[in-house]
Amino acid sequence: MADTLTGAGYLVTTSLAAGLTAGASETITLIGVTIANVHATDACWVTAHINRTGAGVDTELCHELSIPVNDSLDLLQGKVVLNSSDAIEFQAEANSKLEATLSYLVQT
């Protein structure tokens, strides 16, 4: 089993969409999820959702949680595991205001 520590950036939009999806033969351990409000004048809410495609219940890490102007939110207190085809999805109140930074371990 190979382990790869990596990261990615994601622009959060008003559509609930996957920021990161585990491949068919992957297990992903999320070790950091930070959402930054990069807008100069407006607060903006974010929803972060875990979509479980196999066994398990879909869950939300946060629901319409407001992030102040020029501030950020660290969503994880611990780790979250995405099994094969599971995804972390994001949605924002408005476009062009929120950016997500994801740090994670991929096991294949």
Summary of the structure (lengths in Angstrom):
residues: 108
radius of gyration: 13.7
end to end distance: 5.5
largest distance: 46.6
contacts: 328
relative contact order: 0.44
helix: 0%
strand: 60%
